[in-house]
C-alpha cells in the first residue's frame, strides 16, 4: 500500500497523539485506552472520583476531584466549540490538560498522565509564564 502525503500526515498525527512518535524506535509505550465519553458523573466514576460540583450550567459542568494528595478539575461541555474556547482561555494560565470529546481534566502533570491511563484523551500544555518574569 502506497502512503500518500495526506495518509502519511494522518498516520504521523495519530502516532504523535499516542505519544509514540512516527519512527521505528522499537520502544514500548504504555497503552492508552480509547477516549472515554459520557457525563461528568460517568467520567468521574471511571476514575473513582466523587465530584465536588462547582458549576452546573447548560453549557458547562465543572467539578473538583480529590483523591489523597491528588486534586484536579473535571469539566464537561455541551458543545465542542464551547470546550475549545474554554481550553484556549484556560491555557493562558498554564497547567496540564487531558482532553476528550466534550470533556477536559486539568491538574498537575503526573495527575493528568495517570488520568490518561483510565480515560484516554490527548495531552495539552498551557502557556509557561516562567520565562516572562520581569
C-alpha positions in Angstrom: 0.0 0.0 0.0 1.4 3.4 -1.0 1.2 6.1 1.6 0.1 9.4 0.1 1.1 12.6 1.7 -2.3 13.0 3.5 -2.3 9.4 4.7 1.3 9.8 5.9 0.4 13.0 7.7 -2.6 11.3 9.3 -0.5 8.3 10.4 2.1 10.6 12.0 -0.6 12.7 13.7 -2.2 9.6 15.1 1.2 8.4 16.4 2.0 11.8 17.9 -1.3 11.8 19.7 -0.5 8.4 21.1 2.9 9.8 22.2 4.6 7.0 20.2 6.3 9.2 17.6 6.4 8.5 13.9 9.6 6.4 13.8 10.5 2.8 14.4 12.4 3.1 17.7 11.1 -0.2 19.0 10.2 1.3 22.4 7.1 0.1 24.0 4.8 2.8 25.3 2.1 2.5 27.9 -1.2 1.6 26.2 -3.7 4.5 26.1 -7.3 3.4 26.2 -9.9 4.6 23.8 -11.0 8.1 24.8 -13.9 7.9 27.3 -17.2 9.6 26.7 -20.1 10.4 29.0 -21.5 12.7 31.6 -19.4 14.3 34.3 -20.6 11.7 36.7 -19.8 8.8 34.4 -16.3 10.1 33.8 -15.8 10.7 37.5 -16.9 7.2 38.2 -14.4 5.9 35.7 -11.5 7.5 37.7 -13.2 6.7 41.1 -13.8 10.3 42.0 -16.7 11.8 43.9 -17.1 15.1 42.1 -17.4 18.3 44.2 -19.6 20.2 41.8 -18.5 23.8 41.2 -20.5 24.8 38.1 -23.7 23.1 36.9 -24.9 25.1 33.8 -26.4 24.2 30.4 -23.1 24.9 28.7 -20.5 23.6 31.2 -20.5 21.3 34.2 -17.3 21.6 36.3 -16.2 19.7 39.5 -13.2 19.3 41.7 -11.9 15.8 42.3 -9.6 14.9 45.1 -8.0 11.6 45.9 -5.4 11.7 48.6 -3.0 14.5 47.6 -4.2 14.5 44.0 -6.5 17.3 43.1 -7.8 18.1 39.6 -10.7 19.7 37.8 -13.1 17.7 35.6 -15.3 19.6 33.2 -17.9 18.6 30.6 -19.2 20.8 27.8 -22.4 20.9 25.8 -20.5 21.8 22.5 -17.1 21.2 21.0 -16.8 24.9 20.3 -17.5 25.8 23.9 -14.9 23.3 25.1 -12.2 24.6 22.7 -12.9 28.2 23.8 -12.7 27.3 27.5 -9.4 25.4 26.9 -7.9 28.2 24.9 -8.7 30.7 27.6 -7.6 28.4 30.5 -4.3 27.5 28.8 -3.2 31.2 29.2 -2.9 30.4 32.9 -0.6 27.4 32.3 -1.3 23.9 33.5 -1.8 20.4 32.0 -4.9 19.4 30.2 -6.3 16.0 29.3 -8.8 16.5 26.5 -11.6 14.2 25.3 -14.7 14.7 23.3 -16.6 17.5 25.2 -14.6 17.0 28.4 -11.4 18.1 30.0 -9.4 17.2 33.1 -7.0 19.8 34.4 -4.3 19.2 37.0 -0.6 18.6 37.8 1.3 16.8 35.0 1.5 13.5 37.0 -2.2 13.5 37.8 -3.2 14.2 34.2 -0.9 11.4 33.0 -2.5 9.0 35.5 -6.0 10.0 34.4 -5.0 9.4 30.7 -4.4 5.8 31.6 -8.1 5.5 32.6 -9.8 8.0 30.3 -7.7 8.1 27.2 -7.7 11.5 25.5 -4.9 13.8 24.3 -2.5 15.9 26.4 -2.2 19.6 26.0 0.1 22.0 27.9 -0.8 25.6 28.9 1.5 28.6 28.5 4.6 28.6 30.6 5.0 32.1 32.0 8.2 31.4 33.9 10.3 32.8 31.0 8.3 36.0 31.2 9.3 37.0 34.7 10.5 40.5 34.9 
